[in-house]
Amino acid sequence: MLGAVLVDGVEVAAPRQRALLAMLVLDAGRIVGHDQLIGGLYADPPAGAANALQSQISRLRRAVPGLVVEHHPAGYRLVAASSEVDHLHCAELLAAGRAAQALALWRGPALADVDAPFVPVARQHLTEMLIAATLSGGTTAQLRDLLAQHPLREDLRAALMRSLHHDGRQGEALEVFARGRELLAAELGVDPSPALAAAHLEVLRAQAPHRGVPAQLTSFVGRDEDLRRVSKWLRDNRLVTLIGPGGTGKTRLAVEVAHREPGEVAFVDLSATTDVARALLDGLGVREAGLLAAGPVGVELRLRAALAAREVVLVVDNCEHVVDDAARVLGSVLSSCPHVRVLATSREPLGITGETLSPVAALDDAAATRLFLDRAQAVKPGFHADLGVVAEVCRRLDGIALAIELAAARVRTLPLTEITARLDDRFRLLSKGSRTAAPRHRTLHAVVEWSWDLLTDAERDLAARFTVFCGGARLDAVTAVCESDVDTLTSLADKSLVEVADDRYRMLDTIRAFCATHAPDLAAQHARWFLRQAQQAEPHLRAHDQIQWLARLAAEHDNLVAAVTWATRHDVPLALELVAALATYYWFRGLRTEAAQQADAVLHACGETPPHGREQEYALCLLIAWPVATGDQSARIRQADAMMDRLLDPPRYPIMTMMWGMALGAPDGDSEVWHRRNRLLGADPWSAALALVGDGLVARMAGDPVAGADLLARAAEAFTRLGDRWGAALAFNQLGEIALTRGDAAGALAHIERGRSLLDELGATEDTAEAVIGRAQATLLAGDLDAARTDFGLALTLARRAGALVVQAGAHLGLAELARVTGDYATARQECDRAWERCPGGWYGPDQMRCHIAVERGRLAKAEGDPVQARRHFEDALRRAQGQRDLVTEASVREELAALPLTCAT
C-alpha cells in the first residue's frame, strides 16, 4: 500500500481487482460493507453491482493464492495480522517512536498504481502517515523532497529548517523560511504560523554568529584596494598574514576586512598575553569549565575541539612578540579544523605552510591626504588646507598611517605650517640614527618622540606611568595607581596618546612601548590596587549583582594576570593574597585551569612553608592547584587538610570550604570530616546555602533521595534569595538528577529548566549544554522522543562550540540511549563509541562518564539478547562506581546485575 499495491512482492494485474484488494487491505481485519466497496470501485455503479462485486471477489481469490477474504452478511473481511500489512505496521512503528523504521517501509507514493473513486481520500490519509514518519525520523533530503510535494505544509518546512540547522547549514535553513514566507503570502495571503516562526527564531538564536570584532570610532580611509585584495585572498586561502612595521595600519585593515566577512568572526589580540591558545579561547567566547571542575583537558585540545565543527574566521592581531607560539598553535588549528580561516597581523611572517603574505605598505599620496584631512576635520571641524601642503606633510611622514593620524591630531593646537617645520627638524635629527633599523621604523619613532615632546611635563609623566596597565584601565585605576588627575588623562586622550572606549582608557602598543622607556616602576602599586579590587568584588560575586561584578573583573583580566605574575616573582605574600582573592572569580567564570596554573606557580615560588599570616591563602592555593597539577597531589591535599584542621574560624573566603570538600569527596554523615566541614562553614547566608547543597549530596549518596531533595530545594531557594545564579543552578541541576532517578520526568524538567535559565543569565555555554542534556533526559523519560533527539543535538552543538569534550560525551551517550529505546542498536553502539572517544582519562569527570557509558553498553547488550556481554559491561561500571564512591550509580548497576540470568555469570 505504501507505494504500488503488492502482495508478497507480486502485483495484482487487473486494475479493478487491485483496487478491491486495496480497499480490503485498508480495513484489514474489519468487515467492509457491500455499499462501501461498490461505491469505492464504481463512480457510476452498474446494474447488478452486488453480483459484480461478488464476481470480483472470486477473481481476486484466484489471482492471489492464499489470500483469505471472508464473506459476511454485511460485507467482506480480509483476514491478516497488522504485521502483514505495511500501512498498519507503519502506524505501529510510529506509535512506538520508531519513525525511521516506519519510514523505511515506504516505496513511493501511496496507492501509486490504483485509480478508483475511493483513492483520493485514502491516499490523503496514508500521505499524512508518511508526513508524520518523515517529521519524526526523516533525513534532510527526505524532508526536502516531501516539502517539494507539499510546499504549503508549515510543519514540514519547520522540520526541514531544524534538520538543516542541526547539520550546520544555517544559511540554507533561513532560505527555506524565506521561501515559505513568500509562498504563504502569495498563495494564501497569510503570515507564517507561530510554529514556523518559532523554528525561524530557534535558528537565529542558536546560531547567531559570534561577532567579536571591535567597533571602530573613526572611518576607514585610504586602503580600498588593500581591502578588496585581502578580502579576496581570505576567501581563497585559509591563512593570510598582514605584515609590516608598527603603525602602518595592519590592525585597522584586518578589522575592516573582518567587518565585511559574513558568518562567525572572532577577534583575538595577542599583545597582552603569552598564552596564545588561552587568548584564542577567550576570543571565541568559550568558557573553560562547567558547573564542576574541568579536569586536565589541555587548553590547545579544548581549542581544537571548540573549532572542529565551526566555520569561523579568526582575526589574530599582534602576533610578533609570541610569533613562535602563535605559529605552532595556529598551525595546529588549521591542520585539524578544516573550516577555520585565519587573518593574522604581525611584523614578521608566521612561517606556516600555505601562508599568504600581504604586506601593508605606506599609503600613497592621495590616500594619505584623505586620511589626514579626515582626522584633522574630526578634531577641528571646518579645517581646510592646501592639498599640496597636506600631501607634503604626509610624504615627509613616509605615508605611515599612525604618524599621519598623530600629526593630524595636532591641527587643533598648531598651524599646519608649524607642524611642517617641527617635522622637518625632527627628521633631520633622527636620520642619523641606526642605519640597520628599517626606515619606516625610524620614522615612526620620530613621530612618537615628536608627539612626546609636545606634551606637558604632567602629560609626559602620566603617559609613562600609564604603561603599567595591561589592556587598559578604568578612570579610578588610572588616577589611583598613576596618582594623576582627570584633566591630564583627558588631555592625553585629546592628543591621541590614549584611546577611550566606553569607560576604559587604553594606549596603542607602539606608543606604550615608547612611553615605557620613560616609566617609573609602579608594578607594586599596580598589584596592590588590583588586590583591593579583587577583595572588594569577591562578596558581590555571591550576591544579586554578581553578573555586573564578574563583567567588571573580566574587563580587568589582563591586569589581574599581570599583577599575579609580578607578585609571584617579587612579592610572594602578595601573590598568595591575589590568588586567594580571585578564587571565586576564576571559579564562577570557568577559568579553573588558569587559576590552578597561577596557584601552582605561587606555591613553587613560596616553597613548602607558608609565610607567617598567609596560611589560609597558602592552603587555598593548594586546593586550587591540585586538580590540574602534574604528579601525585596526595601530599598537597594532606597538607591543605591539616592546615584546614588548624583553623578555628571559617576561612576568609567561603569558597575555600567548598574547594576543600571537593578535594576530600563527600563525607559520611556524622563523620569527623563532616563535623569539621560544618565547623568551618561561615555564618553568612551563602555558606549556609552551600552547606545545604553538601548535606543534600551526602543524603543522596547515602541512599536517601527524599531527604537529599528537600535539602537541595532549600539550597536552591537560599541561593536564589542571595542572587547567586551559579549556586542556584548547581542546586537545581542536582534536584533534576534526583527527579530523573525517581522517574519523575515533569519534576526533572521543571528543575532543569530553572537552572538553565539562570545559566543563560551567566552566559555559560558549557553549563547550558549540560542543562540541555538534562532536559533531553527528562523528555526521553516522558516519552517525547522527538524533543529528546532535538535537545541532545542542541547540547552537542553547544558543547562543540565550547570545546567541552566531556559534555559532548554526555550528549552522545544520550543519543545512544535514545537509539536503544527506538530499537536502532547499531546507532546506539556508534554513539557509545563516540562518547568514549571524548573522555580524556585520568580525572574524575571523564572517568565518571566512562562509568555511565559502561552502564549504557550493558543495557544495550541486554536489549540485544547478550546477557554475558551485558554482565561484563555492568561489572566494569560497578568497579568504576565503587572507585568513585558513587553509591547511587552503584545501586543502579547492582539492580541491573541482579536482573540478569545467573547462567550468564562469568
C-alpha positions in Angstrom: 0.0 0.0 0.0 2.9 2.3 0.7 3.8 2.6 -3.0 2.4 0.2 -5.6 0.0 -2.4 -4.3 1.9 -5.7 -4.0 1.2 -9.0 -2.3 4.5 -10.6 -1.2 6.1 -8.5 -3.9 3.7 -9.6 -6.6 1.5 -7.2 -8.5 -2.2 -7.9 -9.0 -2.6 -7.4 -12.7 -6.3 -6.5 -13.1 -6.9 -2.8 -12.1 -10.3 -3.3 -10.6 -9.2 -6.3 -8.5 -6.2 -4.3 -7.4 -8.5 -1.5 -6.3 -10.7 -4.0 -4.5 -7.7 -5.5 -2.7 -6.6 -2.1 -1.6 -9.9 -1.3 -0.1 -9.9 -4.6 1.9 -6.3 -4.0 3.0 -7.1 -0.5 4.2 -9.5 -2.0 6.7 -7.7 -5.4 7.2 -9.3 -7.4 10.0 -12.6 -5.5 9.8 -15.8 -6.0 7.8 -16.1 -3.7 4.8 -19.7 -3.2 3.8 -21.1 -4.0 0.3 -22.1 -0.4 -0.3 -18.7 0.9 0.7 -17.0 -1.5 -1.6 -19.3 -0.8 -4.6 -19.1 3.0 -4.1 -15.3 2.8 -3.9 -15.0 0.7 -7.0 -17.5 2.5 -9.3 -18.1 6.1 -9.9 -21.4 5.1 -11.6 -22.4 1.6 -10.2 -23.7 -0.7 -12.9 -27.0 -2.7 -12.7 -26.4 -5.8 -10.7 -23.5 -4.2 -8.8 -23.7 -6.7 -6.0 -23.3 -9.6 -8.3 -20.4 -7.8 -10.0 -18.7 -7.3 -6.6 -19.1 -11.0 -5.7 -17.6 -11.9 -9.1 -14.6 -9.5 -8.5 -14.0 -11.1 -5.0 -13.9 -14.6 -6.6 -11.4 -13.4 -9.2 -9.3 -11.8 -6.6 -9.1 -15.0 -4.5 -7.9 -16.9 -7.6 -5.4 -14.2 -8.6 -3.8 -14.2 -5.1 -3.4 -17.7 -3.8 -3.5 -17.9 0.0 -5.5 -14.6 0.3 -8.3 -15.2 2.9 -11.3 -13.0 2.2 -14.3 -13.9 4.4 -17.9 -13.2 3.4 -20.3 -11.8 6.0 -23.9 -10.8 5.7 -22.8 -7.2 5.9 -19.8 -7.4 3.5 -16.3 -8.8 3.3 -13.3 -9.0 5.6 -9.6 -9.6 4.7 -8.0 -11.9 7.3 -4.5 -10.6 8.0 -2.4 -9.6 11.1 -1.3 -6.0 11.4 2.4 -7.1 11.0 1.4 -8.5 7.5 0.0 -5.1 6.3 2.6 -2.4 5.6 0.5 0.7 6.5 -0.7 -0.9 9.8 2.8 -1.9 10.6 3.9 1.6 9.8 1.3 3.0 12.2 2.5 0.7 15.0 6.1 1.7 14.5 5.2 5.3 14.6 3.3 4.8 17.9 6.3 3.1 19.3 8.5 6.0 18.4 10.4 4.1 15.7 9.9 6.7 12.9 13.0 5.8 10.9 11.9 2.2 10.7 8.4 3.3 9.7 9.7 5.5 7.0 11.8 2.6 5.6 8.5 0.8 4.7 7.6 3.4 2.1 8.4 2.6 -1.6 6.8 5.6 -3.3 3.5 7.5 -3.3 0.7 5.7 -1.5 -1.6 3.6 -3.8 0.7 4.5 -6.7 -0.9 2.1 -9.2 -4.6 2.4 -8.1 -7.2 4.5 -9.8 -10.7 4.4 -8.3 -13.2 6.7 -6.5 -12.0 5.8 -3.0 -8.3 6.6 -3.8 -8.1 10.4 -3.2 -9.4 10.1 0.4 -7.4 7.0 1.2 -4.2 8.4 -0.4 -4.5 11.6 1.7 -4.8 9.5 4.9 -1.7 7.5 4.0 0.2 10.5 3.0 -0.4 12.1 6.4 1.2 8.9 7.8 4.2 9.4 5.5 4.5 13.1 6.6 4.3 12.0 10.3 7.1 9.5 9.8 9.2 11.9 7.9 8.7 14.6 10.5 9.9 12.3 13.2 12.6 10.2 11.5 13.3 11.6 8.0 16.6 12.8 6.7 17.2 16.3 5.4 16.9 15.0 1.8 13.6 13.2 2.6 12.2 16.3 4.2 13.2 18.4 1.3 11.6 16.1 -1.2 8.4 15.9 0.7 8.2 19.6 1.1 8.6 20.0 -2.7 5.4 17.9 -3.0 3.6 19.8 -0.2 5.1 23.4 -0.2 2.4 24.9 2.0 2.9 22.4 4.8 4.5 24.5 7.5 5.2 21.6 9.8 7.4 20.1 7.0 9.1 23.4 6.4 9.9 23.9 10.1 11.3 20.3 10.4 13.5 20.8 7.3 14.8 24.1 8.8 15.7 22.3 12.1 17.3 19.5 10.2 19.4 21.8 8.2 20.3 23.7 11.4 21.3 20.5 13.1 23.6 19.8 10.0 25.3 23.2 10.5 23.6 24.6 7.3 22.0 27.6 8.9 22.1 29.7 5.8 20.0 27.1 3.9 17.6 26.9 6.8 17.0 30.6 6.7 16.5 30.4 2.9 13.8 27.7 3.4 12.0 30.0 5.8 12.2 33.0 3.4 10.8 30.9 0.5 8.0 29.7 2.7 7.1 33.1 3.9 6.9 34.4 0.3 4.8 31.3 -0.8 2.3 31.7 2.1 1.8 35.3 1.3 1.4 34.7 -2.4 -0.9 31.6 -2.2 -2.9 32.2 0.9 -2.3 35.8 1.9 -1.1 34.8 5.4 2.0 35.2 7.6 4.0 32.1 8.9 2.3 30.3 11.7 3.7 30.6 15.3 5.2 27.2 14.9 7.1 28.1 11.8 8.1 31.4 13.2 9.4 29.6 16.3 11.6 27.4 14.1 13.0 30.5 12.4 13.7 32.1 15.8 15.4 29.0 17.0 17.8 29.0 14.1 18.5 32.7 14.6 19.0 32.4 18.4 21.0 29.3 18.5 23.3 30.1 15.6 23.7 33.9 15.8 27.3 34.1 14.7 29.9 35.2 17.2 31.0 38.6 16.1 33.9 39.6 18.3 35.2 42.3 16.0 35.8 45.6 17.8 33.8 48.6 16.7 35.7 51.5 15.2 35.4 55.0 16.3 36.8 56.5 13.1 36.1 56.0 9.4 38.2 53.7 7.2 40.2 55.8 4.8 42.8 55.2 2.2 43.2 51.4 1.7 40.3 50.5 -0.5 42.4 48.4 -2.9 44.1 46.6 0.1 40.7 45.9 1.5 39.5 44.3 -1.8 42.7 42.3 -2.2 42.9 40.9 1.3 39.2 40.1 1.3 39.6 38.1 -1.9 42.8 36.3 -0.6 41.0 35.4 2.6 38.2 33.8 0.6 40.7 31.8 -1.4 43.2 30.9 1.3 43.0 29.7 4.9 45.8 31.8 6.3 46.5 35.4 5.3 49.1 37.4 7.3 49.3 41.2 7.1 52.9 42.1 7.7 54.6 45.5 8.1 56.2 47.7 10.8 54.2 49.1 13.7 51.9 52.0 12.9 51.2 51.2 9.2 47.6 50.2 9.9 47.7 46.4 9.9 45.1 46.1 12.7 42.8 48.7 11.2 42.8 46.9 7.9 42.3 43.5 9.5 39.3 44.8 11.5 37.8 46.3 8.4 38.1 43.0 6.4 36.6 41.2 9.4 33.6 43.5 9.5 32.8 42.6 5.9 33.1 38.8 6.4 29.7 37.0 6.7 29.2 34.4 9.4 31.2 33.9 12.5 34.2 36.1 13.2 36.4 36.2 16.3 39.0 38.9 17.1 41.9 38.0 19.3 44.6 40.5 20.4 47.8 38.8 21.5 49.5 42.0 22.6 48.8 41.4 26.3 49.4 37.7 26.6 52.0 35.0 26.3 49.4 32.2 26.2 48.2 32.1 22.6 45.8 29.2 23.0 44.0 30.6 26.0 43.7 34.0 24.3 42.1 32.3 21.3 39.6 30.5 23.7 38.7 33.8 25.3 38.3 35.5 21.9 35.9 32.7 20.9 33.8 33.3 24.0 34.5 29.8 25.3 34.1 29.1 29.0 36.7 26.7 30.3 34.6 24.6 32.6 31.1 23.5 33.6 29.4 23.5 37.0 32.2 21.4 38.4 35.9 21.2 37.8 37.1 20.8 34.2 40.0 18.4 34.7 43.3 18.4 32.9 41.9 18.8 29.4 44.7 20.8 27.7 43.8 24.3 26.5 45.0 23.5 23.0 43.0 20.3 22.9 40.0 22.3 24.1 40.6 25.0 21.5 40.7 22.4 18.7 37.6 20.8 20.0 35.8 24.1 20.1 36.7 24.8 16.5 36.5 21.3 15.0 33.0 21.8 13.6 32.8 25.6 13.3 33.1 27.7 10.2 34.8 30.8 11.6 37.3 33.5 10.7 39.9 34.1 13.4 41.4 37.6 13.3 44.6 37.2 15.3 46.3 40.6 16.0 49.9 41.4 17.2 51.5 38.0 16.7 55.1 39.4 16.6 56.0 39.1 20.3 54.7 35.5 20.5 55.4 34.5 16.9 56.8 31.0 17.6 53.9 30.0 19.9 51.3 31.7 17.5 52.7 29.8 14.6 52.6 26.5 16.4 49.0 26.9 17.8 47.5 28.4 14.6 49.3 25.7 12.5 47.7 23.0 14.7 44.3 24.6 14.4 44.5 25.0 10.7 45.5 21.4 10.2 42.8 19.9 12.4 39.9 22.3 11.9 39.1 22.3 8.2 36.5 25.2 8.2 38.6 27.7 10.1 40.3 30.6 8.3 42.9 32.9 9.9 43.7 36.6 9.2 46.8 37.5 11.2 48.8 40.7 11.7 52.5 40.5 12.6 55.7 42.4 12.0 57.2 39.2 10.6 55.7 36.1 8.8 54.4 33.2 10.9 56.2 30.7 8.6 53.3 28.3 8.3 52.9 26.2 5.2 50.3 27.7 3.0 50.6 31.2 4.5 49.7 34.0 2.1 51.6 37.2 3.0 50.1 40.6 2.3 52.5 43.5 3.1 50.8 46.6 4.5 52.9 49.4 2.9 52.8 53.1 3.3 49.8 55.0 2.0 50.1 56.6 -1.4 49.8 60.4 -1.6 46.1 60.5 -2.4 45.1 58.1 0.3 47.4 59.7 2.9 46.0 63.1 2.1 42.4 61.8 2.6 43.3 60.2 5.9 45.0 63.4 7.2 42.0 65.6 6.2 39.5 63.1 7.7 41.3 63.0 11.1 42.1 66.7 11.1 38.4 67.6 10.5 37.4 65.3 13.3 39.4 67.3 15.9 38.9 70.7 14.2 35.6 70.9 12.4 35.8 73.0 9.3 39.6 72.5 8.9 40.8 73.4 5.4 44.3 73.4 4.0 46.2 73.5 0.8 46.1 69.9 -0.5 49.7 70.2 -1.8 50.9 71.2 1.7 49.0 68.3 3.3 50.4 65.9 0.7 53.9 67.1 1.5 53.4 66.6 5.3 52.2 63.0 4.5 55.2 62.3 2.3 57.6 63.6 5.0 55.9 61.1 7.3 56.5 58.3 4.8 52.8 57.7 4.4 52.7 55.8 7.8 49.1 55.8 9.0 49.7 56.2 12.7 52.2 59.1 12.1 49.6 60.8 9.9 46.9 60.4 12.5 49.1 61.8 15.2 50.1 64.7 13.1 46.5 65.5 12.1 45.5 65.5 15.7 47.9 68.5 16.3 45.9 70.8 14.0 43.7 71.7 16.9 46.5 73.5 18.6 49.2 74.1 16.0 49.1 75.7 12.5 49.9 73.3 9.6 53.0 75.4 8.8 54.3 74.9 12.4 53.6 71.1 12.1 55.6 71.0 8.9 58.5 72.9 10.5 58.7 70.7 13.5 58.6 67.5 11.4 61.5 68.9 9.3 63.6 69.5 12.4 62.9 66.1 13.9 63.6 64.1 10.8 67.0 65.7 10.3 67.8 64.9 13.9 66.7 61.2 13.8 68.0 60.5 10.3 71.4 59.9 11.9 70.2 57.1 14.0 70.9 53.4 13.5 71.3 52.6 9.8 70.3 48.9 10.5 66.8 49.9 11.6 64.0 49.8 9.0 63.4 53.4 7.6 59.7 53.3 8.4 60.5 52.2 11.9 62.9 55.1 12.4 60.3 57.5 11.0 57.6 56.2 13.3 59.9 56.5 16.3 60.5 60.1 15.3 56.8 60.8 15.1 56.1 59.3 18.5 59.0 61.1 20.1 57.9 64.3 18.5 54.4 63.8 20.0 56.1 63.1 23.3 58.0 66.4 23.1 54.7 68.3 22.5 53.3 67.1 25.9 53.5 69.0 29.1 55.6 67.6 32.0 52.4 66.3 33.7 51.2 64.7 30.5 54.6 63.0 29.9 54.6 61.7 33.5 51.1 60.2 33.2 51.8 58.7 29.7 54.9 57.0 31.2 53.0 55.8 34.3 50.0 54.6 32.2 52.2 51.9 30.7 51.9 49.8 33.9 48.4 48.7 32.8 47.8 45.7 30.5 44.8 46.0 28.3 43.9 49.5 29.5 42.2 50.6 32.7 39.2 52.4 34.2 39.4 56.0 35.3 39.6 55.1 39.0 42.6 52.8 38.4 44.5 55.4 36.4 44.0 58.1 38.9 44.9 55.9 41.9 47.8 53.8 40.5 49.3 56.7 38.5 48.5 59.3 41.1 47.1 61.6 38.3 44.2 63.9 37.8 41.4 63.5 35.4 42.2 66.6 33.4 45.7 65.3 32.5 44.2 62.0 31.4 41.6 63.6 29.2 44.3 65.8 27.7 46.2 62.7 26.6 43.0 61.4 25.0 42.6 64.6 23.2 46.1 64.4 21.8 45.6 60.7 20.7 48.1 59.3 23.0 45.3 57.4 24.8 42.1 56.0 23.4 38.8 55.9 25.1 36.2 53.2 24.7 33.2 53.1 26.9 34.6 53.5 30.5 38.1 52.3 29.7 41.3 54.0 28.6 44.0 52.3 26.6 47.2 53.2 24.8 48.3 52.0 21.4 51.0 49.4 21.7 53.6 51.4 19.7 53.1 54.5 21.9 53.0 52.3 25.0 56.4 50.7 24.1 57.9 54.2 23.6 56.5 55.6 26.8 57.5 52.6 28.8 61.2 53.6 28.4 60.5 56.7 30.5 58.3 54.9 33.1 59.0 54.6 36.8 58.4 51.2 38.4 54.8 51.1 39.5 54.3 47.3 39.4 53.9 47.0 43.2 51.3 49.8 43.4 49.5 48.2 40.4 49.4 44.8 42.0 48.1 46.1 45.4 45.4 48.2 43.7 44.1 45.2 41.9 44.3 43.1 45.0 42.0 45.6 46.6 39.7 45.5 43.6 39.5 41.7 43.8 38.8 41.8 47.6 36.1 44.4 47.1 34.5 42.3 44.3 34.6 38.9 46.0 31.4 39.2 48.2 29.5 40.7 45.3 30.2 37.6 43.2 27.9 35.7 45.6 25.1 38.2 45.5 22.4 39.7 43.3 25.0 41.9 41.4 27.3 39.0 40.6 26.9 39.4 36.8 28.0 43.1 36.9 31.0 42.3 39.1 32.0 39.3 37.1 32.0 41.5 34.0 34.0 44.2 35.8 36.7 41.7 36.8 36.7 40.1 33.4 37.4 43.5 31.8 40.5 43.7 34.1 41.6 40.2 33.4 44.9 41.1 31.8 45.7 43.5 34.7 44.9 40.8 37.2 47.1 38.3 35.5 49.9 40.8 35.2 49.6 41.6 39.0 49.8 37.9 39.9 52.7 37.3 37.6 54.7 40.2 39.0 53.9 39.4 42.6 54.9 35.7 42.1 58.4 36.9 41.1 58.8 39.8 43.5 56.3 39.6 46.5 55.1 36.1 47.3 52.9 37.0 50.2 51.1 39.5 47.9 50.8 36.8 45.2 49.2 34.4 47.7 46.6 37.1 48.6 45.9 37.8 45.0 45.3 34.2 44.0 43.0 33.7 47.1 41.0 36.8 46.5 40.5 35.8 42.8 39.5 32.2 43.5 35.7 32.9 43.4 36.0 34.9 40.2 38.0 32.2 38.5 35.7 29.5 39.7 32.4 31.2 38.6 33.8 32.4 35.3 35.0 28.9 34.5 38.8 29.6 34.3 39.8 27.0 36.8 42.8 25.7 34.8 44.3 29.2 34.6 43.7 29.7 38.3 45.4 26.3 39.1 48.4 27.2 37.0 48.8 30.5 38.8 48.4 28.9 42.2 50.9 26.2 41.3 53.5 28.9 40.3 53.0 30.7 43.5 53.4 27.5 45.5 56.7 26.8 43.8 57.9 30.3 44.5 56.8 30.1 48.1 58.2 26.7 48.9 56.7 24.2 51.4 56.2 26.6 54.2 53.7 29.5 54.0 54.7 33.0 55.1 53.5 33.9 58.6 50.0 35.2 58.5 49.3 33.8 55.0 48.5 30.2 56.0 44.9 30.4 54.7 45.9 31.8 51.4 48.6 29.1 51.1 46.0 26.4 51.9 43.6 27.8 49.3 46.4 27.8 46.7 47.0 24.1 47.5 43.3 23.4 46.9 43.1 25.5 43.7 46.2 23.8 42.2 45.6 20.1 42.8 43.0 19.3 40.0 45.5 20.0 37.2 49.0 19.9 38.7 51.2 17.1 37.5 52.3 14.2 39.6 50.9 12.8 42.8 48.9 15.5 44.6 48.1 13.5 47.7 50.8 15.2 49.8 49.4 18.6 48.9 45.8 17.5 49.7 47.0 16.2 53.1 48.9 19.4 53.8 45.8 21.5 52.9 43.6 19.3 55.0 46.0 19.7 58.0 46.0 23.4 57.6 42.2 23.5 57.4 42.1 21.4 60.6 44.1 24.1 62.4 41.6 26.8 61.5 39.5 27.9 64.5 37.1 30.1 62.5 35.6 29.9 59.0 38.1 31.0 56.3 38.1 34.5 54.9 36.8 33.3 51.5 33.8 31.0 51.8 34.6 29.2 48.5 37.6 27.7 50.3 35.4 25.3 52.3 33.7 24.2 49.1 37.0 23.5 47.4 38.3 21.6 50.4 35.1 19.5 50.3 35.6 18.7 46.6 39.2 17.7 47.3 38.2 15.2 50.0 35.0 14.0 48.5 31.5 13.8 50.0 31.9 12.9 53.7 29.8 10.3 55.5 27.1 11.9 57.7 28.1 12.4 61.3 31.8 11.6 60.4 34.8 13.6 61.8 35.2 15.2 58.4 31.6 16.1 58.3 31.8 17.9 61.7 35.0 19.7 60.6 33.3 20.9 57.5 30.3 22.3 59.4 32.7 24.0 61.9 34.4 25.8 59.0 31.3 26.9 57.3 30.7 30.6 58.0 27.6 32.1 59.4 27.0 34.1 56.2 23.9 33.1 54.1 26.0 31.9 51.2 27.9 29.4 53.3 24.6 28.2 54.8 23.2 27.6 51.3 26.4 25.8 50.3 26.0 23.6 53.4 22.6 22.6 52.3 24.0 21.5 48.9 26.7 19.4 50.7 24.2 17.8 53.0 21.8 17.1 50.1 24.5 15.4 48.1 25.6 13.3 51.2 22.0 12.3 51.8 21.5 11.3 48.1 24.7 9.3 48.0 23.7 7.6 51.2 20.5 6.3 49.5 18.0 8.9 50.9 16.9 10.9 47.8 13.8 12.3 49.6 16.0 14.0 52.3 18.5 15.0 49.6 15.8 16.6 47.5 14.5 18.5 50.5 17.9 19.9 51.4 18.7 20.8 47.8 15.4 22.5 47.3 16.2 24.6 50.4 19.7 25.3 49.0 18.2 26.5 45.6 15.8 28.8 47.4 18.6 30.2 49.6 20.9 30.8 46.6 18.0 32.4 44.7 17.4 34.8 47.6 21.0 35.7 47.6 21.1 36.3 43.9 23.8 33.7 43.2 22.8 32.2 39.9 25.7 29.7 39.8 24.9 28.2 43.2 21.2 28.1 42.4 21.9 26.4 39.1 24.0 23.8 40.8 21.2 23.0 43.3 18.5 22.8 40.6 20.7 20.6 38.5 21.1 18.1 41.4 17.3 18.3 42.0 16.8 17.4 38.4 19.1 14.4 38.6 17.2 13.1 41.7 13.9 13.5 39.9 15.2 11.6 36.9 16.4 8.8 39.2 12.9 8.6 40.7 11.2 8.5 37.3 9.6 12.0 37.7 10.1 13.5 34.2 7.9 16.5 34.8 9.7 17.4 38.1 13.1 16.9 36.5 12.2 19.1 33.6 10.9 21.9 35.9 14.2 21.9 37.9 16.5 21.7 34.9 14.7 24.5 33.1 15.0 26.8 36.1 18.7 26.0 36.3 19.2 26.6 32.6 17.5 30.0 32.7 20.0 31.1 35.4 22.9 29.8 33.3 21.6 31.8 30.4 22.0 34.9 32.5 25.6 34.0 33.2 26.3 33.3 29.6 27.7 29.9 30.5 27.7 27.9 27.2 29.1 24.7 28.6 26.9 24.7 31.7 23.9 25.4 29.4 24.9 22.4 27.3 24.8 20.2 30.4 21.4 21.6 31.3 20.1 20.8 27.8 21.3 17.2 28.2 19.3 17.0 31.4 16.2 18.4 29.7 16.6 15.8 26.9 16.8 13.0 29.5 13.7 14.3 31.1 11.8 14.4 27.8 13.1 11.0 26.9 11.7 9.7 30.2 8.4 11.3 29.4 8.3 9.5 26.1 8.8 12.6 23.9 11.4 11.1 21.6 11.5 13.9 19.1 12.0 16.6 21.7 14.8 14.5 23.3 16.5 14.0 20.0 16.4 17.7 19.3 17.8 18.6 22.7 20.6 16.0 22.5 21.6 17.5 19.2 21.4 21.1 20.5 23.6 20.1 23.5 26.1 18.5 21.2 26.3 21.7 19.1 26.7 23.9 22.2 29.4 21.6 23.7 31.3 21.6 20.4 31.3 25.3 20.3 32.6 25.4 23.9 35.2 22.6 23.2 33.7 20.7 26.1 34.7 17.1 25.4 33.0 15.5 28.5 29.8 17.3 27.8 30.0 16.2 24.2 30.4 12.6 25.5 27.2 13.1 27.6 25.2 14.2 24.5 26.5 11.2 22.5 25.5 8.9 25.4 22.0 10.4 25.4 21.7 9.8 21.7 22.9 6.2 22.3 20.1 5.7 24.9 17.6 7.2 22.5 18.7 4.9 19.7 18.5 1.9 22.0 15.0 2.8 23.1 13.9 3.0 19.5 15.5 -0.3 18.6 18.3 1.1 16.5 21.1 -0.9 18.1 23.8 -0.2 15.5 23.4 3.6 16.0 23.4 3.1 19.8 26.8 1.3 19.6 28.2 4.0 17.4 27.1 6.7 19.8 28.6 4.9 22.8 31.9 4.7 20.9 31.8 8.4 20.2 31.1 9.2 23.8 34.0 7.0 24.9 36.4 8.7 22.5 35.6 12.1 24.0 36.6 11.1 27.6 40.2 12.0 28.3 41.4 9.7 31.1 42.8 10.2 34.5 40.3 12.5 36.1 37.1 12.2 38.0 34.7 13.8 35.4 35.7 11.8 32.3 36.0 8.6 34.4 32.6 9.1 35.8 31.3 9.5 32.3 33.0 6.2 31.3 31.1 4.6 34.2 27.8 5.8 32.7 28.9 4.6 29.2 29.6 1.1 30.6 26.1 1.1 32.1 24.6 2.0 28.7 26.7 -0.6 26.9 25.4 -3.2 29.4 21.8 -2.2 28.8 22.4 -2.3 25.0 23.8 -5.8 25.2 20.9 -6.8 27.3 18.4 -5.4 24.8 20.3 -7.3 22.0 19.9 -10.6 24.0 23.5 -11.0 25.0 23.5 -11.3 28.8 27.1 -12.4 29.0 28.4 -9.2 27.4 25.8 -7.2 29.4 27.3 -8.6 32.7 30.8 -7.7 31.6 29.8 -4.1 31.0 27.8 -3.8 34.2 30.7 -5.3 36.3 33.0 -2.7 34.6 30.6 0.0 35.6 30.3 -1.3 39.1 34.1 -1.2 39.6 34.2 2.4 38.4 31.3 3.5 40.6 32.9 1.9 43.7 36.2 3.6 42.9 34.4 6.9 42.8 32.2 6.2 45.9 29.2 6.8 43.7 26.6 4.9 45.7 23.7 6.0 43.5 25.2 4.6 40.3 26.5 1.5 42.2 22.9 0.7 43.5 21.5 1.1 39.9 24.2 -1.2 38.5 23.6 -3.8 41.1 19.9 -3.8 40.2 20.9 -4.4 36.6 23.2 -7.3 37.5 20.5 -8.9 39.7 18.1 -8.9 36.8 20.4 -10.9 34.6 20.1 -14.7 34.5 22.5 -16.4 36.8 23.7 -18.7 33.9 25.5 -15.8 32.3 27.8 -15.2 35.3 31.5 -15.4 34.5 
